[in-house]
Amino acid sequence: MAKSTNKPEPDYFRDKLSTVANDGKRIWVYAKKIKGKYTNRRRILAIFLLALFYIGPFIKIGDEPIMLFDVLQRKFVIFGVVFWPQDFHLILLTLITTIVFVVLFTVVFGRLFCGWVCPQTIFMEFVFRQIEYLIEGSATAQRKLDQQKMNFEKFWKKTLKHIIFYSIAIITSSTFLAYMIGIDSVLSFLAEGPYTNLSGYLGLLLFSGVFYFVFAFFREQVCTIACPYGRLQGVLVDKKSIIVGYDYKRGEPRGPINKSGEVDSGDCIDCNACVVVCPTGIDIRNGTQLECINCTACIDACNSVMDRVKKPQGLIRYDSELGIETGNHSIFNTRSIAYSIVLFILILFVGYLFMQRGDFESTILRARGSLFQNYGTDSLSNIYNYNLVNKSKGSLQVEYQLISPVGRIKHIQVVEPVNVGEMGTGTFLVVIPKDQLTTSNTPIIIGLYIDGIEVDTYNSTFVGPSSLDRQ
């Protein structure tokens, strides 16, 4: 490990994962339990997000759940608003906006998402690892327990831990399923037992098994091997991006505290406190690394050491590579402010799209290839086809009326109410007196009414005889 006056020089850590030994075997990470202001803030946020996740399926707005993603029924509910396949354009625009948001967010704030709100981090650090601390003890006690031969103590601790792990996996899988089919369906499904729906139970157990495997065994490898976002940061993060970084200019050269209790070298006393608390097993002093999830554990550990040796906090902190290099420690620069404004505009844009979404969608088209027809002795008629998509929460009865010019609409068949999430189709005639027609293509306005109240208008044209253009 380098102890030069400059930035640490060896790059060997970039050639291999910190959790893989030279012989290719897995190096198990025993992260030391940490306390500090950042950890406390992350814990509060994690508790809030976990509570929201587990309580979410029981929360309803009106008669709809707060969130539902029923792919089989092609029904999606977001904050109580129902979306159907006809809203695909909204979903597509939202997806594009989300991708742009992720790119810009990562360029400015690095892997802030990973350390604070990523489900993998929240479950691993604030659920499963806390259970390990409770049952098996500290990181040192866990390592000692794993190294000792099987005995009664090891058997009951490991058994209890994994039973709790899998129980949490089943509860979480059931909650996740509730977001797919609704909590009422899940409770009914569980009450009926496996004999009624064996395939459903097997699917639930399989998903629970995968969830259990990830947090009981795969753990931090998800962030370094499986997660595409972790790989993406290598492309998006640059010297101006905000990261959890070590101030090598202040910390180097490293050295222990002398007998008088003072530090003769840089502020880093080479205590390895930042290493033993890292959930991915890296040394943040080596610089930005793929495995780093910006979880701030090293910040809290280092700050506590700096307090003990009476040095300023912030040897490891949120900063940018450029900020550490130049000494300009301002997190919010011109670029980060500009990108943040763009992110805010994108959020407003998506919000506007959802606010503009109505309870129904109607299309009115004149029948292809049809011409005008005489209707009685003094009127002409055109045939129109209409589609009506019901996006509301109840059945929908829409009445079509001709607003301009003077005339009327005559339906060819009985107009039936359109059920929730379905599309109604029909055909009607627009009948206009001849004396109201001035050209062969007369603009018309059709009004859509629900319970006698105009809710929308539709512009089209009415085809008449070409002789009208010569009058």
N, C-alpha and C positions, 0 to 999 in steps of 0.2 A: 504494500500500500504506500503510495507516494507521500512524501513529507517535504516537498519542495516549496519554494516561496511563491510559485505560480499555481495555476489551475492544475489539479491532479492529472498527471501525464499518462499513466497506463490505460489502455483501452481494452484490456483483456476481457473486461466485464461485458463488452458489447458483442463478444463472439459466442457467448453461451448464456443460458438462463441461470439466474441465481439459485434456482431450485433444482438444478440438475448437476450431479457430481461428474467428475472426470470420467468415471466408468459408465456413465449414462443412467445411473440409478437416481431415483427421486430423493431430494433432500426435503424432509418434512419441515414445515415452518412452525415454530413454536413462538408466536408473537407475545411479548410481554404485555400485560395489562397496563394501560396508560390512563392517566388523568390529566386534565387541562381544559382550558377554555374552549378550544376548538372541538375537542372530544365531547364536551358537555353540550355544545351547540349542535353537533352532529347527532348526538343521542336524542335530543329533544325533537329534531326534525325527523329522525328515524321512527320514534314512537308515534309521532303524528301520522306519518305515511303508512306505517303498519296498521294503525288503528283505522285509517281511512280505507285501506285495502280490505281488511277483514269485515268492517262494518258496512262497506259500500253496497254489497248486494241487498242489504236489508233497507237501505234508504230509497224511498220512492218520491218522485215528484209527480203529483197527480196520481195516475194509475200506472205509471211507467217507472222502472228502476232508474237510478241515476246513471248507470252505465250498463250497456248490454251489447254484445257483439255476436249475435246469433247468425252464423254463416249459413246454416241449413235452411232457416226460414227467411234468409236474406233481409234481416231486420237488425238495424243498428240504432242504439239509443245513447245519446251523449247529453248528459245533464238534463235528462227528462225529455229531450227532443228526439222524435223518431225520424230515422233516415231509412229510405228504401233504395233499391237498385237504381231508381231514376235519379237519385242524387249522386250518381257516380262522379259527375263532373266536380262536385264539391269535394268529394273524397280525394280525387286526383289532384286538384289544386292544393288541397291541404297537405297531401303527401309531398308535393313538389316544394311547397313553402317550408315544410318541416325539414326537408333535406338541406335547403338553403340555410335555414336557421341553425341546424347542427353544424354545418361547415363554418359559418360565420362565428358561432358561439365557440367552437373549438379553436379557431384562429386567434380569438381574443382571450378566452379564458382557459385554454388547454383542457385538461381532463377534470375540470371542476365537477362535472356531472358524475363522473365515476366515483369520486370520493364522497359525495354528499347525497345523491338521490338514486344511484344505480341500485336496482333490486338485489343484484349479486352482492354488493358491498353491504347493504343494509342487513340482509338476512345473515350473511357470514359474520360480520363484526358485531352486530347488536342482538342477534338471536342465538345462532349456533355456537359462536365462540364464547359467549357469555355463559351458556349452559356448560361448556367444557370447564370454564373457570370455576363454576359452582360445584361440579361433580368431581373433577380430577385435580383441581387446584391451580396453582400458578403455572407459568410456562415451564419453569424448572421442574416442578412436580409432575407435569404432563410428560416431559421428556424422560424423567426417571421411571415413571409408570410404564411407558412404552418399552423401555430397555430391559425391564425386569422380566423374569420368567412368569408364566401364568400361575397365579395363585388366587386365593379367594378375593382379596382386595381388588386385583386387576379384573377378575371376572365380573364381579358385581358392578364395578364402576363402568366398565366398558359396555356391559349389557344394558344397564340403566340408561346410559348416554344414548346408545343407538336406538333403544325403544322410544325414547323421547324424540330423537331425531326423526324417526319414521312416523311417529304420531303427528309431529308438526308437518311433515311432508303430506300426509293424508289430509289434514285440515286445510293446508294451503292449496292442494290440488282440488279439493271440493269447492273452496272459495273461488278458485280460478274457473272451475266449471260453472259456477253460478253466474259468472260474467258472460258465459257462453249461452246458457239455456235458461237462466233465471233461477233465483233462489227457491221459488216454489217448486219448480221442476226437480231441483236437486234434492230438496227435502223429501219429496214424494218418491224419487228414485231410490234414495237411501232407505226409506221406510219399507219399500216393497221387498227389499232383499235381493241377493244375487240370483235367486232362482227365477225371478221375473225378468231380469235384464242382466244376464251373465256377461254378455259382451261389454256392456257399459261398465260393470264392476271391474272386469279385467283391464279395460282401458284406464280406469281411474287408478288401479293398483300399479299399472305400468308407468303412468305419468308420475305417480308418487315415488316409484322406485328410481326414476331418473332424477327427480328433484332431490331425493335422499342421497343418491350417489354423488351428485354435484357438490353438496355441502358437507357430506361426511368424508369424502375421499378426494374428489377432483379439486375442489376449493379454489385456491388462487390461480390454478392452471387455466381456469375459464378466462381470466383477465389477460393472460399472456399468450394463450394458445388459441382459444376458441372465439373470443370476442372480436368481431370485425372492427368495432369502434376503436379498440386499443391499437390495432394495426393502422387505422386511418390517421391517428394522431401523428404518426411519423411523417406523414405527408403534409399535414395542415399546420402543425406547430412550428413556429420559427422563433427567432431571437426576441421578438417583441411580445410573444404570447405569455400570458401569466401562468406560472408554474410554481410548484413547491421546489424551491432551490436553495442550495447551500452557498453562502457567501464565502467563496474560497479566498478572496482578497483579505477579508477580515480574519478568517479562520486559519489560514496557512502561515507558516509551517505549524503542524500540530505538535503538541508536546504535553507531558503530564504536569500537574501542579508540583512546584518544588516544596522543600521542607518548610518554607516560611508561608506556604499557602498561596503563593502567587504563581502566575503563569508567565514564563520567560519567553514563550514563543507566541504563536497566534492564539486567538480566543478559543479555538477548538482544542480541548484537552484529550482528544482521542479516547473518550470513554465508551464509545460504541453504543451509547444510549439510543441514538437514532436508528441503529441497525437492529437491535433486539426487539424493538416495538413494531418494526415494519411488517405488515401482513403479507407482503410478497417477497420478503427476505433480501432486499437490496440494500446497498449502502448509498444513501442519497448524496454523499460527499463526492461520489464519482461523476456526478452530473446527471442531466436528464436521461432517463432510461425507459425502455419500452414497458417494463413491469410496473413502473410508478403509477399509482392511481390517484395521486394527490389527496390522500386521505387525512393529511395533517398530523398523523401520529408522531412523526419525527419532529414536527414543529413543537408540539407540546412537550415531548421528551427533552429536546434541546433547551427549550425555554426554562424548564425546571432546573436543568444543570447550570445554565447561565445565572439563574437566581442564586444558586448555592455558592458559585465561585465569584459572585458579585460582578458579573459582566452584563452588559446590555442584552436584552432579549433580541431575537430576530436574526441570529446567526443562520438559522434555517427559517425561511419565511415564504410568503407569497410574493413573488417578484418575477421579473423577466430575465432572460439571459443577458439582454442588453443593459438592464437596470443594475444587475450585479457587476457587470463588466465596467460600466461607466460611473457607477455610484449614484446615478439618478434613479431614486427608488419610487418614483411616482407610478402607481399602477395604472391610473387613468391618463393615457396620453391622447393625442389627437386621433390616432387610428382607432383605439379602443372605444373612444366616445362616438366616433362616426359609425363604427360597426354596431355599437349598442343602439344607436338611433335607428339604423336599418332593421335590426332585430325587432325593435319596438313597432316599427311601421309594418313589418311582416305579421306580427301578432294582431295588429289592428285590421290588417287586410283580411286575414282569415276570419276574425270576428265579424267583420262587415259582411263577408260572404254568407255566414251562417245566419246573421240577422235578416238578410234579404230573402232568405228562403221562406216561401209561403207554405200554406197548408195543402195546396193542390197545384197541379201543373196541367195546363190545358193547351191543346194544339188544335187549330181549326184550319182546314185546307179545303179549297174547292176541289171537287171530285175530278181526278185527272182525266183529260180527254172529253169531258162533258161540255155541252154547249147550253145556251139558254133555251128555255121552253116557255111556250105560252101558258099562262095560268089565268083561265077565264078569258074575258074579252078585253080587259084593260090592264093586265099585269103580265110580268115576266118572272121566271123563277130560275135559280141556279141551285145545284146540289152541292152540299158541303158535308165533309166527314170530320168528326171531332174525336179526340182522345182526351180523357180526363183521368189523371193520376191522383189518387187520394193519399196525401201524406199526413193527414190529421189523425187524431186519436179515436175518431168515430166515423160512422157512415156519412156520406156526403151527397147531398142533392143540390145540383146546380141547375139553374134555369137560364136559358139563352134568350136574349131579346135583341132586336135590331134597334140601335140607337139613332143611326143616321145612314141614309136618308129615311124618309117616311116609308114604312113597309112593315112586314111582319115575318116571323119565323114559324114554320110548320114542321113539326117532327114527323118522320115517317113511321117510327115505332114508339112504343111507350118508353119513356125515360125512367130507368130504374136507378135507385140510389147506388153509389159506388162504395163498396166495403173498404175497410182500412187496409192500406197497402196494396190495393188492387187498381186495375186500370179499366175504366169504362169506355166503351166506344159507341158511336151512334151516327146517324145521318139525319140531316134536316134540310128543308128547302128554305131559301131566302126569297120571299115574294115581294116585289117592288112594283108599284104602279108605273106604267110607261111614261107618264108625264113627269116622273121624278128622275128619269134617266136622261143625261145630257151627252154622254159619250159611250163608246163601246166598252170602256173599262171604267166603271164608276166606283170610286172609293166608298167603302162602307165601314161602319163601326158596329161591332157586335158586343153587347154587354153581358157579363156573367153575374148572376145574382144568386145569393144564398139568403133564404128567408126574406126576400124582397129588398135586400140591401146589395147595392152594386159593389162587387169585390174586385173586378178586373174588367178590362176592355181588350178587344182584339181587332186589329185593322186588317182588312182584306179588300178584294176587288170583286165587283159584280160584272159579269160579261153580258153585253147586250148586242143588238145588231149593229153592224158597221155603218149602217145608214145614219145612225145617230151623230157620227162625227161630222156629217155634212149638213146638219141642220143649223 
